[in-house]
């Protein structure tokens, strides 16, 4: 009888051990499951951060990784844009695709009567000798588009300005209304900043790159901040 009891006790002891083992096993499974769950959650969280980053306005640093699709506007805030793209075979077309980082402001410095945007567009189209080129010309009535924005042009007299800048010429023909030209140019710049996700800091002058006194009237009269202020105004519309 005594022996039987002992045996039973021993048996009970043996029976408890597997139960503990089972409990430990279950606890381990739960802990492992929780661990895996937490790892998955944190990886999802980091994935969300990346997605949020991708949705942020594109800065110059991230610009390299993003595809920019060139725009061909026909109207910017009520100002007509005529697409008179220069023939690919002319010297004015580099044919080199690039990333857009800047909008570079110029003035034609041509005060002669009739030196309008249309006149400059014609000059660029017929020009076969010079590689000087830019993307848009603006006057008091309209805007001409000469070269696709994602193609390098030769207007800034310096590598970075040419490589990354959209060149915009403002007409200063004596019969023209420069105030209207000034306003039309700010509308175009606002449109381009929006199109290419650029900040106001992307607005540069020819002078910024090569030191040339261009855009002469704007710089002489200290109107660059006024220009940018107007651009910001249109950006909000
Ligand atoms: Zn210039």
Boltz pocket constraint, residues with backbone or C-beta under 6 A from the ligand:
constraints:
  - pocket:
      binder: B
      contacts: [[A, 105], [A, 106], [A, 107], [A, 155], [A, 206], [A, 212], [A, 214], [A, 215]]
      max_distance: 6.0
